[in-house]
Amino acid sequence: MTRKGGGGPPEGAQVVVRNRRAHHDFDIEERVEAGLALSGSEVKSLRAGNAALSDAYGLARDGELFLANCRIGEYQPASRAGHAPVRDRKLLLHRSEIEQLSVKVERSGYTLVPLSIYFRGGWAKVELALARGRTHGDRRDAIAEREQRREIERAMSRRRR
């Protein structure tokens, strides 16, 4: 399921964690929803909201995609048969989607950035973005543009009164 432009998790999805820095650090061009291959204690920990996406990224290896550096904290009641908090987790996509994303990442200089992890229909999903990194100047331009839009909105709301 590839989507262009805006978005976010679908309606009715229970969002566990969002990567708030992604929109600041990257120009997002395309969004993809992928399933996550998790162990039982990881699912319980996610349902408890114990996850972080700040340094996570998508990685193509051997014809498969993985979510690297995603931290899903340990689930305390499953201490003996728990899981490693930081490990590569397999992303579940159709073969054609994996090939398309891998080619864009390798040849075109894109990065796969996770935007959010959520539950939809009982299944853990991750929303990935095909993105390009922003430079310091790009970030400044984005901030200036956002502030100009706010000023225009303020002026328009004053005028309507």
SERO-4910 file (N, C-alpha, C, O; in steps of 0.05 Angstrom, whole numbers):
BEGIN
 pado doro    nc1    nc2    nc3   cac1   cac2   cac3    cc1    cc2    cc3    oc1    oc2    oc3
  Met    A     17    -24      0      0      0      0     18     25      0     29     32     21
  Thr    A     21     37    -22     38     61    -25     20     85    -27      1     86    -42
  Arg    A     27    106    -11     12    130    -12     31    154    -17     53    154     -6
  Lys    A     22    173    -32     37    197    -37     26    219    -18      3    218    -10
  Gly    A     43    238    -12     34    262      3     28    257     32     41    240     44
  Gly    A      9    272     43      2    271     71    -10    245     79    -14    227     62
  Gly    A    -16    243    104    -28    218    113    -26    214    142    -36    230    158
  Gly    A    -13    193    150    -13    184    177    -26    157    179    -35    147    159
  Pro    A    -27    146    203    -40    120    206    -69    122    198    -82    143    201
  Pro    A    -80    100    188   -108    100    180   -127    104    203   -120    101    227
  Glu    A   -152    112    197   -172    117    218   -177     91    233   -177     70    222
  Gly    A   -181     94    259   -186     71    276   -161     56    285   -164     35    298
  Ala    A   -138     65    278   -113     52    286   -105     63    314   -108     86    320
  Gln    A    -95     45    330    -85     52    357    -55     58    355    -39     40    354
  Val    A    -48     83    355    -20     92    352     -5     86    378    -14     94    400
  Val    A     18     73    375     35     67    398     56     88    402     60     99    424
  Val    A     70     95    380     92    114    381     94    128    354     90    117    333
  Arg    A    102    154    355    106    170    331    135    180    331    147    185    353
  Asn    A    146    183    308    173    195    305    169    224    298    166    231    274
  Arg    A    169    241    318    163    270    314    186    284    300    181    305    287
  Arg    A    210    275    302    233    288    290    234    283    260    248    298    245
  Ala    A    221    263    250    223    255    222    214    278    203    228    283    183
  His    A    193    292    209    183    314    192    202    338    193    203    353    174
  His    A    217    340    215    236    362    217    262    356    202    274    374    190
  Asp    A    272    331    204    298    324    193    297    314    164    318    313    151
  Phe    A    273    307    153    271    295    127    249    308    110    229    318    121
  Asp    A    252    308     84    231    314     65    218    288     57    230    271     44
  Ile    A    193    285     65    179    259     61    165    260     34    150    278     27
  Glu    A    171    239     18    160    239    -10    139    217    -14    121    221    -30
  Glu    A    142    195      0    123    172     -4    120    157     22    139    155     37
  Arg    A     96    147     27     91    132     52     83    103     45     69     98     25
  Val    A     91     85     63     85     57     59     78     45     86     90     51    106
  Glu    A     58     28     86     50     13    110     61    -15    108     58    -29     88
  Ala    A     75    -24    129     87    -51    130     80    -64    156     76    -51    177
  Gly    A     78    -91    155     74   -106    179    101   -110    193    122   -107    181
  Leu    A    100   -117    219    124   -121    235    124   -150    245    104   -160    255
  Ala    A    146   -164    241    149   -191    252    160   -188    281    183   -180    285
  Leu    A    143   -195    301    150   -191    329    147   -216    345    132   -234    337
  Ser    A    161   -218    367    156   -240    386    134   -232    405    125   -209    405
  Gly    A    124   -251    421    101   -246    438    106   -224    459     89   -207    464
  Ser    A    130   -224    471    135   -204    492    138   -176    479    133   -156    492
  Glu    A    147   -175    454    149   -149    440    122   -137    435    118   -113    438
  Val    A    102   -154    428     75   -145    423     63   -134    449     51   -113    449
  Lys    A     67   -148    471     57   -139    497     70   -113    505     56    -95    516
  Ser    A     95   -111    501    110    -86    508    100    -63    490     97    -40    500
  Leu    A     95    -68    465     84    -47    447     56    -38    456     50    -14    457
  Arg    A     39    -57    464     13    -50    473     14    -33    498     -4    -17    503
  Ala    A     35    -36    514     39    -20    538     51      7    531     55     24    549
  Gly    A     58     12    505     69     37    496     98     41    502    108     63    503
  Asn    A    113     19    504    141     20    511    158     17    486    169     -5    480
  Ala    A    161     39    470    177     38    445    188     65    439    177     86    448
  Ala    A    209     66    423    221     91    414    231     88    385    243     68    378
  Leu    A    225    108    369    233    108    341    253    130    334    259    133    310
  Ser    A    265    143    353    281    167    348    305    161    329    311    177    312
  Asp    A    319    139    332    342    133    316    337    110    296    356    100    284
  Ala    A    312    102    293    306     78    276    307     86    246    303    109    239
  Tyr    A    312     65    230    312     69    201    307     42    187    310     21    200
  Gly    A    299     43    162    294     18    146    320     10    133    336     27    124
  Leu    A    324    -16    130    349    -27    120    342    -50    100    327    -68    107
  Ala    A    353    -49     76    349    -71     56    373    -89     58    396    -81     56
  Arg    A    367   -116     61    389   -135     62    378   -162     52    358   -172     62
  Asp    A    393   -174     33    386   -200     22    358   -202     12    344   -223     16
  Gly    A    348   -182     -1    321   -183    -13    299   -180      8    276   -185      2
  Glu    A    305   -171     32    286   -166     53    290   -139     65    312   -127     62
  Leu    A    269   -128     78    272   -102     92    270   -107    122    255   -124    131
  Phe    A    286    -92    136    287    -94    165    284    -66    178    292    -46    165
  Leu    A    274    -65    202    272    -40    217    295    -42    238    295    -58    256
  Ala    A    315    -25    234    339    -25    251    337     -3    272    325     18    267
  Asn    A    350     -7    294    352     12    316    326     20    329    325     40    343
  Cys    A    305      5    325    280     10    338    281     -3    366    287    -26    369
  Arg    A    275     14    386    277      3    414    249     -3    424    232     14    426
  Ile    A    245    -29    429    220    -38    442    229    -49    469    242    -70    471
  Gly    A    222    -35    491    231    -42    517    222    -70    526    203    -81    515
  Glu    A    236    -80    546    229   -107    556    202   -107    570    194    -87    582
  Tyr    A    188   -129    568    163   -132    581    169   -147    607    176   -170    607
  Gln    A    165   -134    629    174   -144    655    162   -171    663    178   -188    672
  Pro    A    136   -176    660    126   -203    667    138   -226    650    137   -249    659
  Ala    A    150   -220    628    163   -241    611    193   -240    613    207   -242    593
  Ser    A    203   -236    637    232   -231    641    249   -255    632    270   -251    621
  Arg    A    240   -279    638    257   -302    631    257   -308    601    278   -314    590
  Ala    A    234   -305    589    232   -311    560    227   -285    545    211   -284    526
  Gly    A    241   -264    553    237   -238    541    251   -235    514    256   -255    500
  His    A    257   -210    506    269   -204    480    291   -183    484    292   -169    504
  Ala    A    308   -181    464    328   -160    464    314   -133    456    300   -132    437
  Pro    A    318   -112    472    304    -87    466    311    -75    439    293    -64    426
  Val    A    336    -76    430    344    -65    405    354    -87    387    375    -99    393
  Arg    A    340    -93    365    348   -113    346    335   -106    319    316    -91    319
  Asp    A    345   -118    298    333   -114    272    307   -131    271    307   -155    276
  Arg    A    285   -118    263    259   -131    261    251   -132    232    252   -111    218
  Lys    A    242   -155    223    234   -158    195    209   -143    189    190   -143    204
  Leu    A    209   -129    166    185   -115    156    171   -133    136    184   -145    118
  Leu    A    145   -135    138    129   -152    121    115   -136     99     96   -121    104
  Leu    A    125   -140     74    114   -127     51    113   -147     28    126   -168     29
  His    A     99   -140      7     99   -156    -17    126   -154    -31    140   -134    -29
  Arg    A    134   -175    -44    161   -176    -58    165   -152    -76    186   -140    -77
  Ser    A    144   -145    -92    147   -122   -111    152    -96    -96    168    -80   -105
  Glu    A    138    -92    -73    143    -68    -57    171    -67    -46    184    -46    -45
  Ile    A    181    -90    -37    208    -92    -26    228    -84    -47    247    -69    -42
  Glu    A    224    -95    -71    243    -89    -93    242    -60   -101    263    -47   -105
  Gln    A    218    -48   -103    216    -19   -110    230     -2    -89    245     16    -96
  Leu    A    225     -7    -64    237      9    -42    267      5    -42    282     25    -38
  Ser    A    276    -20    -45    305    -25    -44    320    -10    -67    341      1    -62
  Val    A    308    -10    -90    321      4   -113    322     34   -108    343     46   -113
  Lys    A    301     46    -97    301     74    -92    321     82    -70    334    102    -72
  Val    A    324     65    -50    343     70    -29    372     68    -39    388     85    -32
  Glu    A    377     47    -55    405     42    -64    413     62    -86    436     72    -85
  Arg    A    396     67   -105    404     84   -128    398    113   -125    413    130   -134
  Ser    A    376    120   -113    366    148   -113    374    163    -88    368    187    -86
  Gly    A    386    151    -69    395    165    -45    373    171    -25    376    190     -9
  Tyr    A    352    156    -26    331    159     -6    338    144     20    356    127     20
  Thr    A    323    150     41    325    136     66    297    126     74    278    140     69
  Leu    A    296    103     86    270     93     97    269    101    126    284     92    143
  Val    A    249    118    132    246    129    159    219    120    170    199    124    158
  Pro    A    219    107    194    193    100    206    180    125    218    193    140    232
  Leu    A    155    129    212    140    152    222    123    145    246    121    161    265
  Ser    A    112    121    247     97    113    270     94     82    271     96     69    250
  Ile    A     88     72    294     81     44    298     53     45    310     47     60    329
  Tyr    A     35     28    299      8     27    309     -4     -1    306      8    -18    292
  Phe    A    -27     -5    319    -41    -30    316    -66    -25    299    -81     -6    304
  Arg    A    -70    -42    279    -94    -40    263   -105    -68    259    -92    -85    248
  Gly    A   -129    -72    268   -141    -98    267   -126   -119    283   -126   -143    275
  Gly    A   -113   -111    304    -98   -130    321    -70   -135    311    -55   -149    325
  Trp    A    -62   -125    288    -35   -129    278    -18   -105    281    -27    -82    277
  Ala    A      7   -109    288     26    -87    291     35    -78    263     44    -95    247
  Lys    A     33    -52    258     41    -41    232     61    -18    237     61     -5    258
  Val    A     78    -13    217     95     10    218     91     26    193     89     15    171
  Glu    A     89     53    196     87     70    173    115     80    166    127     95    182
  Leu    A    124     72    143    151     80    133    148    103    113    128    105     99
  Ala    A    169    120    112    169    141     92    194    139     76    216    134     87
  Leu    A    192    142     50    215    145     32    221    174     33    206    191     24
  Ala    A    245    181     44    251    209     50    280    216     42    297    199     40
  Arg    A    284    242     39    311    253     34    318    270     58    301    285     69
  Gly    A    343    269     67    352    284     90    353    314     83    360    322     61
  Arg    A    346    330    103    348    359    100    374    369    110    386    359    129
  Thr    A    384    390     97    408    403    107    400    425    127    376    430    130
  His    A    419    437    141    413    458    160    397    481    147    378    492    159
  Gly    A    406    489    123    392    510    109    364    503    101    346    520    103
  Asp    A    360    478     93    332    469     87    314    471    111    291    479    109
  Arg    A    325    464    134    308    465    159    301    494    165    278    499    173
  Arg    A    320    512    162    314    540    167    293    551    147    275    565    156
  Asp    A    295    543    122    275    551    102    248    541    110    228    556    107
  Ala    A    246    516    119    220    504    126    208    519    150    184    524    151
  Ile    A    225    527    169    215    541    193    205    569    184    184    578    193
  Ala    A    220    583    167    212    609    158    186    608    142    168    625    146
  Glu    A    183    587    125    158    584    110    134    579    128    113    590    124
  Arg    A    138    562    148    117    556    168    109    582    183     85    586    187
  Glu    A    128    598    190    122    623    205    107    643    187     89    657    196
  Gln    A    115    643    161    100    661    142     71    653    139     53    669    139
  Arg    A     67    627    138     39    616    136     23    624    160      0    632    158
  Arg    A     35    623    184     21    630    209     14    660    208     -8    667    216
  Glu    A     33    676    200     28    705    198      5    711    179    -12    728    185
  Ile    A      4    698    156    -18    702    137    -44    694    149    -64    708    146
  Glu    A    -45    671    163    -69    662    176    -79    682    197   -103    687    199
  Arg    A    -60    692    213    -68    712    233    -80    737    221   -100    747    230
  Ala    A    -67    746    199    -77    770    186   -105    765    174   -122    783    175
  Met    A   -109    742    162   -135    735    151   -156    733    172   -179    742    168
  Ser    A   -150    722    195   -170    719    217   -176    746    228   -199    750    236
  Arg    A   -157    765    230   -163    792    240   -181    807    220   -199    822    228
  Arg    A   -176    802    194   -192    816    174   -221    806    174   -239    822    167
  Arg    A   -226    781    180   -253    770    180   -270    782    202   -295    782    199
  Arg    A   -258    791    223   -274    801    246   -289    826    240   -303    836    258
***
